[in-house]
Amino acid sequence: MNEIKLGVIGGTGLYEMPALEIVEDREVQTPFGQPSDSITIGRMHGIDVAFLPRHGRGHRILPNELNFRANIWSLKSLGVDTIVSVSAVGSLKEEYVPTHLLVPDQFIDRTRHRADTFFGDGLAAHVAFADPICGSLAKLVGDAAEMVHTEPSPGGVAAQVHRGGTYVCMEGPQFSTRAESLLYRSWGADVIGMTNLQEAKLAREAEICYATLALITDYDCWHEGEEDVDGAAVLEVLRQNSKVAQGVLAEAICRVAQGRQRECGCADALALALVTPRDLIPEETFERLEPLIGKYFDSPT
């Protein structure tokens, strides 16, 4: 099999891709520990795809337990340079209705206890993160979603697509308090979830294009006319939306297969980010991070 360029990270309710022609399940070792699960490698529309269920098959891992570094590193090690992530989110706006889709372009970080950088241990690096989502990939995912959403779901309703918006990434695993939910609304945020910010940060450090397809499942707990969010309600909406999400992924993969060019700057995100001179980087740190940073340092003579 050729080097795999496209990775898909499936969130709550998306633990497999039935349309993927599976070649193998591969266990990947990383310097940061074990990823969430083995990676399913397969083919769709003539393109090789690596699929990783974010929470493990059967949903065994809480958001605050995820080994984000191992997940992103494992995909990078396979050659992945583009990741499409799927994630369940709560809506913070009346017009963003459960079953709608949103492709966010910004984040607010409300997490507290998560490793979210590959760097440290004697190597300082500071990537630009003003625009945390790859704009060209987000456009591709949005285009794919709009094409697919014109076909009604089994329930007879087509999913509406929203482009752009701010994703509040909270710590979890509990859902928001009502005061928090109202605060995030006052900030003008659009949706709330528990996972995607760390993936976006690490993908940028790994020079991988990253975009999210957010599946809106609920109104969090701010909406006076709706029930407060709970796990059962989220899963019920996800069951309704799963076929739409699979369709969007298939269309997005098709568009990547048609020859998407990486002209976004993600591919050289570390070019101006590495601060520590080579002779001051501990050898253990350099060896661990060589797949990320090696191209920016001269080979030893």
ABEGO torsion letter per residue (X at the ends): XBBBABBBBBBBGBABBAABBBABBBBBBBAAEBBABBBBBBBBGGBBBBBBBAAEBGGABBAAABBAAAAAAAAAAAGBABBBBBBBBBBABAABBBGBBBBBABBBBABAABBABABEGGBBBBBBAABABBAAAAAAAAAAAAAAAABBBAAGBBBBBBBEEBBBBBAOABBBBAAAAAAAAAAGBABBBAAAAAAAAAAAAAGBBBBBBBBBABAEAABAABBBBBAAAAAAAAAAAAAAAAAAAAAAAAAAAAGBBBAAGAAAAAAAABABBAAABBAAAAAAAAAAAAAABBBBX
